[in-house]
Amino acid sequence: MHPRILEVTERLIARSRPTRERYLQLIRAAASDGPMRAKLQCANFAHGVAGCGAEDKHSLRMMNAANVAIVSSYNDMLSAHQPYEYYPEQIKQALREIGSVGQFAGGVPAMCDGVTQGEPGMELGIASREVIAMSTAIALSHNMFDAALLLGICDKIVPGLLMGALRFGHLPTVFVPGGPMPSGISNKEKADVRQRYAEGKASREELLESEMKSYHSPGTCTFYGTANTNQLLMEVMGLHLPGASFVNPYTPLRDALTIEAAQQVTRMTKASGDFMPLGEIVDEKSLVNSIVALHATGGSTNHTLHMPAIAQAAGIQLTWQDMAELSEVVPTLSHVYPNGKADINHFQAAGGMAFLIRELLDAGLLHEDVNTVAGHGLRRYTQEPFLQDGRLVWREGPQASLDEAILRPAANPFSPEGGLRVMEGNLGRGVMKVSAVAPEHQVVEAPARVFHDQQALADAFQAGELERDFVAVVRFQGPRCNGMPELHKMTPFLGVLQDRGFKVALVTDGRMSGASGKIPAAIHVCPEAFDGGPLARVRDGDIVRVDGAKGTLLVRVEPDELAARELPAAPLGNDLGCGRELFGFMRMALSPAEQGASAFTSALENLK
């Protein structure tokens, strides 16, 4: 093992010992010797099976069958989640074939950041993660279940499902993915049309045609954003079946993997004799593995919020510092848009997860001795699934990359370090996805131009006010102010200005997510402006330095002068409309970005 990986892991274990031990005590106490439904009062049990068919009702009454909870984020507006319409019946039938039962325990909401981008609904994104976690907990709260299958893919949905399920960490649990849509037009072509539209050189009809050729069928969007990063991390953490992440929907192999996931989770139950609950899989080593994979692939910056929040739900105290120190020694092995031209289907064809995991294991960058849903040891995940005479089998994955423009061996990386940088200075702490930014653009020192929302920046661009070097400071976008929306509406405008030869950068307490583009962007800056963070004191014309190479974030103002400046009032109007008024209580409870922007941080204090 690489000494840095061991050092960070050991420090994480030591730091987390009191909360992790308390968490394990809780889930081990919750695990019963037999089916939990056997301990229910007769009336309670009768309610729990009243909706079942005769066969399932009989099986559950005899207590010799595993009862598997199905928790799904299905809706047919999200392309990634549309295939889940057919999963519950498929899962139930697969379970009946082995004498077990599946019950649809509950649905969770699933919003699409692509649909809400630049709209008021985007301000519900982080709050939706917390609602999904609570919805998952409600679904699993009936004490009827021996195991769980979690059906979710996209941005806040997988983290929310996992956070909620970890509070029921005594249950064996498998994530069941749906897979990416087939490739449409290239990501470069899509980005080019967006930039031409921003410049007024493409019509709205051209833009719409381009977008609909990009997002064109059921399945996950094919760029390497938060949704596909979720899938990659769940597999590296051992929560998917090996090779399950990037198999396209509505294919025989996809169906076979879904059926196998349903049957595999029953083999992990206490009655099977091979008990492996969720809380014993998600531990310090598996979390370090997830961060290593995040860095090695230039994954979504949203996971600097999600992974600390997920860790907290398992009693583990993961920090940005841990993530930054891992990034220093983890090489970048893949280039998938926005870090390159390829999409996730091309990544899969070049060698995919099996090749990536083998390279990282052999380089001593992943812990091999971890629990997974496929058994003990991560080496199992260097295999790929295939259908052989209609039967699901696994074979060793490719020994070499089939396209080193997309996926490389550890001996020949795209970069000797990972794709994430923690930014720090007198403006606070944030993160930058440096893997998407060309080296010549990673350092910008220029006058600030301050905005309180992304539309104001768009208006300034259209008015011709931004034809110069500048650092856009977009503030009052943090979790407690307006729910921390993604700010991609600005990306085409800033990209155009960079292409015109201007040095431009972005500093914000908001998010840019997995689609963070070619502009150097220090995001998730905390303390946020709403809480009086230094961003609130920046004025137009202040010289700001964004140094992605060294990880520094500075404003060239004397400390006394900066501290003496009057704090501006937060903008009004982001707490009403589109349902935002329902989430005011939650925004006030959200923790700083570095602690996961979660409403549950204080609620989990009792683990100490």
GISULZI-V370827 format. One record per pair of residues at least 6 apart in sequence whose ideal C-beta (glycine too) atoms are under 7 Angstrom apart, sorted by sequence separation. I is the first residue (numbers start at 1). J is the second residue. D is the distance in whole Angstrom. If there is no record, write none. Layout:
I,J,D ; I,J,D
This chain:
59,65,4 ; 75,81,6 ; 76,82,5 ; 95,101,6 ; 116,122,4 ; 152,158,5 ; 196,202,4 ; 215,221,6 ; 221,227,6 ; 234,240,5 ; 247,253,5 ; 248,254,6 ; 266,272,6 ; 268,274,6 ; 269,275,7 ; 311,317,7 ; 336,342,5 ; 337,343,6 ; 360,366,5 ; 372,378,7 ; 374,380,5 ; 401,407,5 ; 408,414,6 ; 423,429,7 ; 451,457,5 ; 460,466,5 ; 476,482,7 ; 478,484,6 ; 498,504,5 ; 527,533,3 ; 529,535,4 ; 574,580,7 ; 575,581,6 ; 591,597,6 ; 595,601,5 ; 32,39,7 ; 60,67,6 ; 74,81,5 ; 95,102,5 ; 220,227,5 ; 247,254,5 ; 267,274,6 ; 268,275,7 ; 311,318,4 ; 335,342,7 ; 336,343,6 ; 361,368,6 ; 385,392,6 ; 386,393,6 ; 401,408,6 ; 422,429,7 ; 423,430,5 ; 477,484,6 ; 497,504,5 ; 526,533,6 ; 529,536,4 ; 545,552,7 ; 546,553,6 ; 555,562,7 ; 590,597,5 ; 591,598,5 ; 37,45,6 ; 40,48,7 ; 49,57,5 ; 52,60,7 ; 73,81,5 ; 140,148,6 ; 165,173,5 ; 220,228,6 ; 268,276,4 ; 336,344,6 ; 369,377,7 ; 370,378,5 ; 372,380,7 ; 401,409,6 ; 404,412,7 ; 423,431,6 ; 434,442,6 ; 477,485,7 ; 590,598,7 ; 76,85,6 ; 113,122,7 ; 152,161,5 ; 193,202,6 ; 235,244,7 ; 294,303,6 ; 357,366,7 ; 368,377,6 ; 385,394,6 ; 386,395,6 ; 422,431,6 ; 423,432,5 ; 512,521,5 ; 545,554,5 ; 575,584,6 ; 590,599,6 ; 74,84,4 ; 92,102,4 ; 111,121,7 ; 197,207,4 ; 235,245,5 ; 247,257,6 ; 308,318,5 ; 368,378,5 ; 384,394,7 ; 421,431,7 ; 477,487,6 ; 494,504,5 ; 525,535,6 ; 544,554,7 ; 589,599,4 ; 591,601,4 ; 37,48,6 ; 49,60,5 ; 73,84,7 ; 74,85,6 ; 91,102,5 ; 150,161,5 ; 307,318,6 ; 308,319,7 ; 336,347,5 ; 368,379,6 ; 383,394,4 ; 384,395,6 ; 420,431,6 ; 421,432,5 ; 512,523,5 ; 544,555,5 ; 545,556,7 ; 72,84,5 ; 113,125,6 ; 366,378,6 ; 383,395,6 ; 494,506,6 ; 511,523,6 ; 111,124,7 ; 193,206,6 ; 194,207,7 ; 232,245,6 ; 244,257,5 ; 334,347,6 ; 383,396,6 ; 384,397,5 ; 420,433,6 ; 421,434,5 ; 474,487,6 ; 506,519,6 ; 510,523,7 ; 511,524,7 ; 542,555,5 ; 543,556,4 ; 586,599,5 ; 111,125,7 ; 193,207,6 ; 231,245,4 ; 382,396,7 ; 383,397,6 ; 419,433,6 ; 505,519,7 ; 542,556,7 ; 72,87,7 ; 150,165,6 ; 231,246,7 ; 382,397,5 ; 419,434,6 ; 457,472,6 ; 504,519,6 ; 505,520,4 ; 506,521,4 ; 507,522,5 ; 508,523,6 ; 542,557,6 ; 72,88,7 ; 88,104,5 ; 241,257,6 ; 291,307,7 ; 304,320,6 ; 419,435,3 ; 505,521,7 ; 509,525,5 ; 111,128,5 ; 148,165,6 ; 193,210,4 ; 290,307,6 ; 361,378,6 ; 457,474,7 ; 508,525,6 ; 509,526,7 ; 538,555,6 ; 70,88,5 ; 361,379,7 ; 507,525,6 ; 109,128,6 ; 241,260,6 ; 304,323,7 ; 509,528,4 ; 190,210,6 ; 241,261,6 ; 287,307,7 ; 415,435,7 ; 454,474,6 ; 498,518,7 ; 509,529,6 ; 70,91,6 ; 357,378,7 ; 449,470,5 ; 451,472,6 ; 487,508,6 ; 498,519,6 ; 109,131,6 ; 334,356,7 ; 451,473,7 ; 472,494,7 ; 495,517,6 ; 37,60,7 ; 109,132,6 ; 148,171,5 ; 150,173,6 ; 241,264,7 ; 333,356,6 ; 446,469,4 ; 447,470,6 ; 448,471,5 ; 449,472,6 ; 450,473,5 ; 451,474,5 ; 452,475,7 ; 487,510,5 ; 495,518,6 ; 108,132,4 ; 132,156,6 ; 136,160,7 ; 147,171,6 ; 153,177,6 ; 190,214,5 ; 287,311,5 ; 357,381,5 ; 358,382,4 ; 446,470,5 ; 449,473,7 ; 452,476,5 ; 487,511,7 ; 488,512,7 ; 495,519,6 ; 509,533,7 ; 522,546,5 ; 38,63,5 ; 132,157,6 ; 136,161,5 ; 140,165,7 ; 147,172,4 ; 148,173,5 ; 149,174,6 ; 150,175,5 ; 151,176,5 ; 153,178,6 ; 185,210,7 ; 357,382,5 ; 446,471,5 ; 448,473,5 ; 450,475,7 ; 485,510,6 ; 486,511,5 ; 487,512,6 ; 494,519,5 ; 537,562,5 ; 109,135,7 ; 145,171,6 ; 147,173,7 ; 150,176,7 ; 333,359,6 ; 484,510,6 ; 485,511,7 ; 486,512,6 ; 491,517,5 ; 509,535,6 ; 520,546,5 ; 68,95,6 ; 108,135,4 ; 129,156,4 ; 133,160,5 ; 137,164,5 ; 149,176,5 ; 444,471,6 ; 484,511,5 ; 486,513,5 ; 488,515,6 ; 35,63,5 ; 108,136,6 ; 128,156,5 ; 132,160,3 ; 136,164,3 ; 140,168,4 ; 185,213,4 ; 353,381,7 ; 354,382,5 ; 491,519,7 ; 520,548,5 ; 534,562,7 ; 537,565,4 ; 34,63,7 ; 81,110,5 ; 106,135,6 ; 132,161,6 ; 135,164,7 ; 136,165,6 ; 184,213,5 ; 185,214,6 ; 219,248,6 ; 287,316,6 ; 354,383,6 ; 37,67,7 ; 126,156,7 ; 129,159,6 ; 133,163,4 ; 134,164,7 ; 137,167,6 ; 184,214,5 ; 219,249,5 ; 354,384,5 ; 537,567,7 ; 125,156,6 ; 129,160,4 ; 133,164,4 ; 140,171,7 ; 218,249,5 ; 287,318,6 ; 295,326,6 ; 458,489,6 ; 466,497,6 ; 477,508,6 ; 478,509,4 ; 522,553,5 ; 536,567,5 ; 35,67,7 ; 68,100,6 ; 70,102,5 ; 78,110,6 ; 106,138,6 ; 132,164,7 ; 184,216,5 ; 218,250,7 ; 282,314,5 ; 284,316,6 ; 291,323,5 ; 295,327,5 ; 458,490,7 ; 461,493,4 ; 474,506,7 ; 477,509,5 ; 478,510,7 ; 536,568,6 ; 68,101,7 ; 70,103,7 ; 74,107,7 ; 106,139,3 ; 454,487,5 ; 457,490,5 ; 469,502,5 ; 475,508,7 ; 477,510,3 ; 65,99,6 ; 66,100,4 ; 67,101,5 ; 68,102,5 ; 69,103,6 ; 70,104,5 ; 71,105,5 ; 78,112,5 ; 105,139,4 ; 292,326,6 ; 296,330,5 ; 298,332,6 ; 468,502,6 ; 469,503,4 ; 470,504,6 ; 471,505,5 ; 472,506,5 ; 473,507,5 ; 474,508,4 ; 475,509,6 ; 65,100,5 ; 70,105,6 ; 71,106,6 ; 72,107,6 ; 73,108,5 ; 75,110,6 ; 77,112,7 ; 105,140,6 ; 181,216,7 ; 182,217,6 ; 279,314,6 ; 291,326,5 ; 295,330,4 ; 296,331,7 ; 330,365,6 ; 454,489,5 ; 458,493,6 ; 469,504,7 ; 532,567,6 ; 65,101,5 ; 67,103,6 ; 69,105,4 ; 181,217,5 ; 187,223,5 ; 296,332,6 ; 297,333,7 ; 298,334,7 ; 454,490,5 ; 457,493,7 ; 471,507,6 ; 474,510,6 ; 71,108,7 ; 73,110,4 ; 181,218,6 ; 296,333,5 ; 297,334,5 ; 507,544,6 ; 181,219,3 ; 292,330,5 ; 180,219,5 ; 181,220,6 ; 183,222,6 ; 358,397,7 ; 507,546,6 ; 59,99,7 ; 105,145,7 ; 179,219,6 ; 180,220,4 ; 530,570,5 ; 55,96,7 ; 60,101,6 ; 103,144,7 ; 178,219,7 ; 179,220,7 ; 181,222,6 ; 298,339,4 ; 505,546,4 ; 59,101,5 ; 112,154,7 ; 113,155,5 ; 178,220,7 ; 180,222,5 ; 239,281,7 ; 355,397,6 ; 238,281,6 ; 354,397,2 ; 355,398,5 ; 110,154,7 ; 354,398,7 ; 56,101,5 ; 237,282,7 ; 351,397,7 ; 355,401,6 ; 507,553,7 ; 110,157,5 ; 351,398,5 ; 363,410,4 ; 481,528,6 ; 180,228,7 ; 238,286,6 ; 478,526,7 ; 480,528,6 ; 481,529,7 ; 237,286,5 ; 479,528,7 ; 481,530,4 ; 351,401,5 ; 359,409,5 ; 360,410,7 ; 478,528,3 ; 480,530,5 ; 350,401,6 ; 351,402,6 ; 356,407,7 ; 359,410,5 ; 478,529,7 ; 480,531,6 ; 108,160,7 ; 237,289,6 ; 350,402,5 ; 355,407,6 ; 478,530,6 ; 108,161,7 ; 236,289,5 ; 237,290,5 ; 349,402,7 ; 350,403,4 ; 476,529,5 ; 177,231,5 ; 236,290,6 ; 475,529,4 ; 476,530,6 ; 350,406,4 ; 351,407,5 ; 233,290,5 ; 236,293,4 ; 350,407,4 ; 441,498,7 ; 446,503,6 ; 91,149,6 ; 175,234,5 ; 347,406,6 ; 444,503,5 ; 233,293,6 ; 296,356,7 ; 346,406,5 ; 347,407,6 ; 444,504,7 ; 475,535,5 ; 232,293,6 ; 233,294,6 ; 444,505,4 ; 475,536,6 ; 473,535,6 ; 177,240,6 ; 87,151,6 ; 175,239,5 ; 296,360,6 ; 342,406,4 ; 71,136,6 ; 174,239,7 ; 175,240,5 ; 229,294,7 ; 232,297,6 ; 473,538,5 ; 527,592,6 ; 180,246,6 ; 182,248,6 ; 340,406,7 ; 526,592,4 ; 84,151,5 ; 153,220,6 ; 177,244,6 ; 179,246,6 ; 232,299,7 ; 293,360,7 ; 526,593,5 ; 71,139,5 ; 177,245,6 ; 179,247,5 ; 180,248,6 ; 292,360,6 ; 526,594,6 ; 179,248,5 ; 524,593,4 ; 69,139,6 ; 179,249,5 ; 229,299,4 ; 233,303,7 ; 335,405,7 ; 336,406,7 ; 69,140,6 ; 155,226,4 ; 178,249,5 ; 229,300,4 ; 335,406,6 ; 473,544,7 ; 81,153,6 ; 155,227,6 ; 158,230,4 ; 334,406,6 ; 80,153,4 ; 81,154,7 ; 154,227,4 ; 292,365,5 ; 334,407,5 ; 471,544,4 ; 80,154,5 ; 153,227,5 ; 226,300,4 ; 229,303,6 ; 292,366,6 ; 333,407,6 ; 179,254,6 ; 224,299,7 ; 225,300,6 ; 333,408,5 ; 471,546,6 ; 69,145,4 ; 78,154,6 ; 158,234,6 ; 226,302,5 ; 444,520,6 ; 67,144,6 ; 68,145,7 ; 71,148,6 ; 74,151,7 ; 153,230,7 ; 289,366,5 ; 333,410,6 ; 441,518,7 ; 67,145,5 ; 68,146,7 ; 73,151,6 ; 153,231,7 ; 289,367,6 ; 442,520,6 ; 67,146,5 ; 68,147,5 ; 69,148,4 ; 70,149,5 ; 71,150,5 ; 72,151,4 ; 73,152,4 ; 288,367,6 ; 331,410,6 ; 335,414,6 ; 441,520,6 ; 66,146,5 ; 68,148,7 ; 71,151,7 ; 333,413,6 ; 339,419,7 ; 427,507,7 ; 436,516,6 ; 438,518,7 ; 66,147,6 ; 68,149,6 ; 70,151,7 ; 289,370,7 ; 332,413,6 ; 333,414,7 ; 436,517,6 ; 437,518,6 ; 176,258,6 ; 285,367,4 ; 331,413,3 ; 332,414,4 ; 436,518,6 ; 332,415,4 ; 433,516,4 ; 437,520,5 ; 73,157,5 ; 286,370,5 ; 331,415,6 ; 176,261,5 ; 285,370,5 ; 331,416,5 ; 331,417,7 ; 332,418,6 ; 174,261,5 ; 330,417,7 ; 332,419,6 ; 330,418,4 ; 432,520,6 ; 450,538,6 ; 87,176,7 ; 328,417,6 ; 432,521,6 ; 450,539,7 ; 481,570,6 ; 71,161,7 ; 174,264,6 ; 281,371,5 ; 327,417,6 ; 432,522,5 ; 448,538,5 ; 450,540,5 ; 174,265,5 ; 280,371,6 ; 281,372,6 ; 327,418,4 ; 449,540,6 ; 281,373,7 ; 326,418,7 ; 430,522,4 ; 431,523,6 ; 448,540,6 ; 482,574,4 ; 172,265,5 ; 327,420,5 ; 430,523,6 ; 431,524,5 ; 448,541,7 ; 48,142,6 ; 84,178,6 ; 327,421,7 ; 430,524,5 ; 447,541,5 ; 448,542,5 ; 476,570,5 ; 83,178,4 ; 276,371,6 ; 430,525,4 ; 447,542,7 ; 476,571,6 ; 48,144,5 ; 172,268,4 ; 339,435,5 ; 429,525,7 ; 447,543,6 ; 448,544,5 ; 81,178,7 ; 172,269,6 ; 323,420,6 ; 339,436,5 ; 428,525,5 ; 429,526,6 ; 80,178,6 ; 246,344,6 ; 324,422,4 ; 338,436,5 ; 427,525,6 ; 428,526,6 ; 445,543,6 ; 446,544,7 ; 423,522,4 ; 428,527,6 ; 445,545,4 ; 483,583,7 ; 114,215,7 ; 79,181,6 ; 246,348,4 ; 320,422,5 ; 444,546,5 ; 40,143,6 ; 332,435,6 ; 172,276,6 ; 443,547,5 ; 483,587,6 ; 172,277,5 ; 173,278,4 ; 268,373,7 ; 428,533,5 ; 443,548,6 ; 37,143,7 ; 171,277,6 ; 172,278,7 ; 246,352,6 ; 428,534,5 ; 442,548,4 ; 443,549,6 ; 36,143,4 ; 37,144,5 ; 114,221,7 ; 170,277,5 ; 171,278,6 ; 427,534,5 ; 428,535,7 ; 442,549,5 ; 480,587,6 ; 169,277,6 ; 245,353,6 ; 426,534,6 ; 427,535,6 ; 479,587,7 ; 480,588,6 ; 169,278,5 ; 170,279,7 ; 264,373,6 ; 320,429,7 ; 169,279,2 ; 243,353,6 ; 480,590,5 ; 35,146,6 ; 243,354,6 ; 320,431,7 ; 437,548,6 ; 479,590,4 ; 149,261,6 ; 166,278,6 ; 224,336,4 ; 149,262,6 ; 165,278,6 ; 166,279,6 ; 224,337,6 ; 484,597,6 ; 223,337,5 ; 434,548,5 ; 479,593,7 ; 223,338,7 ; 224,339,7 ; 478,593,7 ; 149,265,6 ; 166,282,6 ; 228,344,5 ; 432,548,5 ; 147,265,4 ; 235,353,5 ; 453,571,7 ; 479,597,4 ; 147,266,6 ; 452,571,5 ; 223,343,6 ; 224,344,6 ; 147,268,6 ; 222,343,4 ; 232,353,7 ; 236,357,7 ; 298,419,3 ; 147,269,5 ; 222,344,5 ; 296,418,6 ; 146,269,5 ; 222,345,6 ; 295,418,3 ; 430,553,6 ; 295,419,6 ; 295,420,6 ; 427,553,5 ; 304,431,5 ; 421,548,6 ; 424,551,6 ; 425,552,5 ; 427,554,7 ; 257,385,6 ; 423,551,5 ; 424,552,7 ; 425,553,4 ; 426,554,6 ; 427,555,6 ; 422,551,6 ; 423,552,7 ; 424,553,6 ; 425,554,4 ; 426,555,6 ; 301,431,6 ; 421,551,5 ; 423,553,4 ; 256,387,6 ; 238,370,6 ; 241,373,7 ; 242,374,6 ; 253,385,6 ; 260,392,6 ; 301,433,5 ; 238,371,7 ; 241,374,6 ; 238,372,3 ; 239,373,6 ; 253,387,6 ; 83,218,5 ; 238,373,6 ; 252,387,6 ; 298,433,7 ; 79,215,6 ; 82,218,5 ; 238,374,7 ; 256,392,4 ; 298,435,3 ; 79,217,7 ; 242,380,6 ; 298,436,7 ; 31,170,4 ; 79,218,5 ; 80,219,6 ; 242,381,5 ; 30,170,4 ; 79,219,6 ; 80,220,4 ; 238,378,7 ; 243,383,7 ; 242,383,5 ; 243,384,5 ; 244,385,7 ; 27,169,4 ; 243,385,5 ; 27,170,4 ; 242,385,7 ; 169,314,7 ; 163,309,6 ; 167,313,7 ; 235,381,7 ; 80,227,6 ; 155,302,6 ; 159,306,4 ; 163,310,6 ; 166,313,4 ; 162,310,5 ; 166,314,5 ; 159,309,7 ; 163,313,4 ; 187,337,4 ; 159,310,6 ; 242,394,6 ; 188,341,5 ; 187,341,7 ; 186,341,7 ; 187,343,6 ; 102,262,7 ; 183,343,5 ; 183,345,5 ; 182,345,7 ; 180,344,5 ; 90,255,7 ; 94,259,4 ; 98,263,6 ; 180,345,6 ; 429,594,6 ; 83,249,4 ; 100,266,5 ; 83,250,7 ; 91,258,7 ; 95,262,5 ; 90,258,6 ; 94,262,4 ; 98,266,6 ; 90,259,7 ; 94,263,6 ; 87,258,6 ; 91,262,4 ; 95,266,7 ; 338,515,6 ; 338,516,7 ; 338,517,5 ; 68,262,7 ; 68,265,6 ; 68,266,7 ; 174,373,5 ; 66,266,4 ; 66,269,5 ; 66,271,7 ; 302,511,7 ; 301,512,6 ; 302,513,5 ; 301,513,6 ; 302,514,6 ; 300,513,6 ; 301,514,7 ; 300,514,3 ; 299,514,7 ; 301,516,6 ; 305,524,7 ; 304,524,6 ; 301,523,6 ; 31,270,7 ; 31,277,6 ; 27,277,6 ; 27,279,4 ; 24,279,7 ; 23,279,7 ; 16,284,6 ; 13,284,5 ; 12,284,5 ; 320,594,5 ; 9,284,6 ; 9,285,6 ; 12,288,7 ; 9,288,5 ; 8,288,6 ; 5,288,7 ; 312,596,6 ; 229,514,6 ; 312,598,7 ; 5,292,7 ; 226,513,5 ; 308,595,6 ; 309,596,3 ; 225,513,6 ; 226,514,4 ; 305,593,6 ; 308,596,4 ; 225,514,3 ; 309,598,4 ; 312,601,6 ; 224,514,6 ; 225,515,5 ; 23,314,6 ; 305,596,5 ; 23,315,3 ; 223,515,7 ; 305,597,5 ; 312,604,6 ; 315,607,5 ; 22,315,6 ; 198,492,4 ; 20,315,4 ; 198,493,5 ; 19,315,4 ; 20,316,6 ; 195,492,5 ; 199,496,6 ; 19,317,7 ; 194,492,5 ; 198,496,6 ; 16,315,6 ; 16,316,5 ; 195,495,5 ; 16,317,5 ; 195,496,5 ; 15,317,5 ; 12,316,7 ; 12,318,7 ; 12,322,6 ; 8,322,5 ; 8,325,6 ; 8,326,6 ; 4,325,6 ; 4,326,7 ; 4,329,4 ; 2,329,6 ; 118,454,7 ; 126,479,6 ; 127,483,6 ; 126,483,6 ; 125,483,7 ; 126,484,5 ; 123,482,5 ; 124,483,6 ; 5,365,6 ; 123,483,4 ; 125,485,6 ; 125,486,7 ; 2,364,5 ; 123,485,5 ; 1,364,5 ; 2,365,6 ; 122,485,4 ; 122,486,6 ; 117,486,7 ; 117,488,6 ; 118,489,4 ; 117,489,7 ; 113,486,6 ; 123,574,6 ; 124,579,6 ; 124,580,7 ; 127,583,5 ; 130,586,6 ; 120,577,6 ; 121,578,5 ; 123,580,6 ; 120,578,4 ; 124,583,6 ; 127,586,5 ; 120,580,6 ; 126,590,7 ; 130,598,7 ; 130,599,5 ; 130,600,7 ; 126,597,5 ; 23,607,6 ; 22,607,5 ; 19,607,4 ; 19,608,6 ; 18,608,6
